[in-house]
Amino acid sequence: MKKIYGGTALLMAAITAVSLGVTAFTGTYRDKAHEEFSIVASFYPMYTAVLNLTEGVQDVRVSCLAQPQTGCLHDYQLSPDNMITLQQADLLVLNGAGAESFLDQALDQLPGLPTVDTSTGISLLESSSHHHHETEEAQEEAEAETIYNEHIWMSPARYAAQVEKLMDQLCAADPSRAEAYRANGEKYLETIRQRQVRLETAAVSLPFESCVIFHDSLAYLAEDLQLHVEGRVAMGEESVVSAGELEEIADAIRGKRTLFLYDNQYPVAYTYLTGYAAGSYTAVLDAAVTPAEGTADKDRWVQAMDYNLSLLEQAGAGSGPSGEP
Ligand SMILES: [Zn+2]
């Protein structure tokens, strides 16, 4: 049943009476074609993607399981509210690649919930984080399984593959609106591929022999840019970055032109490292994991990627805030 807004009390009473009559007559029958389709995205980047595919499509409700301000899901814990949201969903959209490990138990309890894992079929990098476990047993177990880098949406080519997977599965799950989803999807894919081309162009003019990344979100971009990653600092995923780790990185970049890539979710900078490089450029990039003021949620990935591209193009032109490369 649709909610009815703005009627007078009398009119509402009359409608209620009629509705009750109809209900009595038709029993529990609900007209499937006019029912709302509820899509739940696991976190903000998936929410952004779903909003693009569903733009202007009637009777579709989109919600974001983790509050949009959450950012990366590394420490996320399922709330009781989340469980209710999942129970009411017609389709759950996941980033995959381990991002939603907090959902493992919940999904066991909801075996009937259609779910899209947008990472399926995408080549993944390994995560640089190595969590420390209390017992030796747990430590060995953790070392036996590969932890993948979940930040695939940061690579335009991989993000396009995610959106394509989402489009196909959404059309299959809700075929009555498939035509509209597909039209939106093709338009959005075109927009993403334009950024992919721009990134490939930027990659050609980057004069760096090495790269240091300060969160795993930068790893896929670095790969797309064909940069040699000499150092990875798992900021935000481990509480302490050891002095030994930083020393290793300093040694690895000594005398090399180096690009330093930070994620603006974690505002700590190891600026002294630039002193070891033979010229450097520091870029603080936007992983599009939270909303930005003045940008519609739907446009957030494109806005962030355009910002990142403008910095990388500046780095290529050699006119950066931290001096010439
Ligand atoms: Zn992250």
Boltz pocket constraint, residues with backbone or C-beta under 6 A from the ligand:
constraints:
  - pocket:
      binder: B
      contacts: [[A, 72], [A, 73], [A, 74], [A, 151], [A, 215], [A, 216], [A, 217]]
      max_distance: 6.0
